[in-house]
Amino acid sequence: MDRAEYLKMDDVEERMWWYRGCHANLLAFYRRQATPAAASLPLLDAGCGTGGFLRKLGAALPGNLLVGLDIEPIAIGLARQKGTASVCVGSIERLPFASNSLAAVFSADVLYHRGVDERQAVAELHRCIAPGGVLVLNLPAYDWLMSAHDRAVHSARRYTRTRLDALLREAGFARITTSYWNTLLFPLMVLRRKLFTTNRTTSDVMIYPAPIEALFRAAMRLETWALARGWRLPFGGSVIAAAVKHG
């Protein structure tokens, strides 16, 4: 992404309703699939951006060795300032880790970028995860929802549950669970993306007025509660998946 988008992410990702919801959902999906099979190995945030989720992960799973990787030195510099994990510059398509060396990998909104070969990236993630380890992915939903926001963040594709499930199965993952989320606010998202921001050149990443942030956060908390209890939401602006490497 452009430097301005990373700076914006760094500024808002620990406060904005969308990031808070995404991070909570990643943890909820991980906890439903995690096994003790590879518990002593490191956890990777592949495409860690400016490090907000690594900080959340460290607070939620104290004692685990955390590693972050991103292709952009700008992002890694900002993540390093947060001081919550070891971080390095690298590509999700050529991970600098040994085979079977990671207990889990989280990757939020990375595979959709125009510079990423999605199949090569998922194959690399599968190689590096230890048998019994978990992969948790979050991605934007529905190609028809492409908008000015996607152009600003260099999107090449968006996903459905079916497409993401097939991608993970092709790479050799099992016990795949998927769901949409950002369901309650989806009508507002469609209106904003398709009707009101067609000529914008920046992303939708921003802090909204306090009452709106509070309302949107409440909607995300309700969805996270449902996902943590095994509910699968039928549609939404994002799709999330958890999968296990065969032990």
Secondary structure as UniProt FT lines:
FT   HELIX           3..12
FT   TURN            13..15
FT   HELIX           17..33
FT   HELIX           36..38
FT   TURN            39..40
FT   STRAND          43..46
FT   TURN            49..50
FT   HELIX           52..60
FT   TURN            62..63
FT   STRAND          66..70
FT   HELIX           73..82
FT   STRAND          86..89
FT   TURN            92..93
FT   TURN            99..100
FT   STRAND          102..108
FT   TURN            111..112
FT   TURN            114..115
FT   HELIX           118..128
FT   STRAND          129..141
FT   HELIX           143..145
FT   HELIX           148..152
FT   TURN            153..154
FT   HELIX           161..171
FT   STRAND          173..181
FT   TURN            184..185
FT   HELIX           186..191
FT   HELIX           192..196
FT   TURN            198..199
FT   HELIX           210..228
FT   TURN            229..230
FT   STRAND          238..245
//
